[in-house]
Amino acid sequence: MGLRSKQGVAPKARPGAPGLAVRQAAVSLLTEVIDRKRSMDLLFDAAAGDAAWRALPERDRRLTRAIVTAALRHHGQITRILATLIERPPRRAGAFFRILEVAAAQLLYLDVPDHAAVSVAMEQIGADRDALHFKGLANAVLRRLGRERDAILAASASPRFAVPDWLWQRWVAAWGEDNAARIVAANLEEPTLDLTVKADPSAWAGALGGMVLPTGSVRLIPDGPVEALPGYAEGAWWVQDAAAALPARLLAGFTGKRVADLCAAPGGKTAALVLSGAHVTAVDISPGRLRRVAANLQRLGLEADLVEADVLTWAPAEPFDAILLDAPCSATGTIRRHPDIPWLKRPEDITKLATLQSRMIDRAVGWLRPGGTLVFSTCSIEPEEGEHQMAQALHRHSLQIVPVSAQEIGGIDGVLLSSGAVRTLPCHLPAATPRLSGLDGFFMMRVRKR
């Protein structure tokens, strides 16, 4: 079911109530993310994700995912709204709050009819032995949400309510309050579908009803399974955010050369490097993720050497001419696509990941031949995982920055740093509408080994 943006354990209830299975799954999945800190991507994995969700018909799976995604995207706002409406929060209330949150996401941010959202939520409350004691309270809150929707949304519109306070304070310190607000606003928009095409972006934009971005990526509004789109089965393109496509472009000119793609999954950067004519070795620590790289390359008709290994312990037989290190990071630049990230990450995660990135850089530099090129990138908007990281690497190693030119990145405004690096933010790349605007937050720098 397509949805337009307006902008405890799942309780058992009476079988057969319209939409009940979807809402039960949504409450269960939201509980897994918020309370048990499980990744949304893992829960929604088509092969190994949540069993109850996978058992639903395709139409219901899509609706469940839309509801959970909206609840996570607006979790900060919904939590605040419920706190203002419930003077004395009940204790030992079972799935009470998660049921309300799922219903609120539908009432406030999706085009689900009010009566459907409220009636099913009341079914769920009534079937939960702990929550049922607060059925009257739940009914009053949900009815008020529907009745006073506009005023309630206006009162919770401040961007700082949409993310944890620690993250908001970090972004204000790093980018200023105005940019922090723009970042949050961009993240509250539903994401587009960006594609990297093998050839002729204009033709594929026309065939898919999309647009060609200045970077050469094709952007469209998703509708239905990606696998059903023209060109997927033929391997004419792959899904990749416009910003994520840029690091591989910084290694153009290595035709016939040995290039390593470290932390390669899911394989978009590997595919781009192979397509450019390089002999690519793709390294990833996860066997499952490496299988995904292999499957993507097979669909695209491309070949690379795949190595299952930990970058911190593996060593190549001979040096590389170039290395792309898209390092593990907090991924705070991808919140628009992964709205669970603010509620899964903690401040200390950034420190730990920055330490890991530093060690990986040291390994990668050692595998470059003299004169070889390293591109370091992360999909984080935390300076510790970008600007600060490479400033320290330049101090530790004999490296020379190779500045990125505007032409290499499609002339995007405001993303080239004075250092010669690239810093994209989710609020960059404006378009005709907010939905079509923006791109993932990335840092990338190209250096040459002296």
Buried (B, 14 or more C-beta within 10 A) or exposed (E): EEBEBBEBBBBEBEEEBEBBBBBBBBBBBBBBBBBEEBBBEEBBBEEEBBEBBBEBEEEBBBBBBBBBBBBBBBBBBBBBBBEEBBEEEBEEBBBBBBBBBBBBBBBBBBEBEBEBBBBBBBBBBBBBEBBBBBBEBBBEBBEEBBEEBEEBBEBBEEBBBBBBEEBBBBBBEBBEEEBBBBBBBBBBBBBBBBBBBBEEBEBBBEBBEBBBBEBBBBBBBBEEEEEEBEBBEEBBBBBBBBBBBBBBBBBEEBEEBBBBBBBBBBBBBBBBBBBBBBBBBBBBBEEEBBBBBBEBBEBBEBEBEBBBBEBEEBEBEEBBBBBBBBBBBBBBBBBBBBBBBBBBBEEEBBEEBBEBBBEBBEBBBEBBBEEBBBBBBBBBBBBBBBBEBBEBBBEEBEBEBBBBEEEBBBEBEEBBBEBBBBBBBBBBBEEEEBEBBBBBBBBBBBBBBE
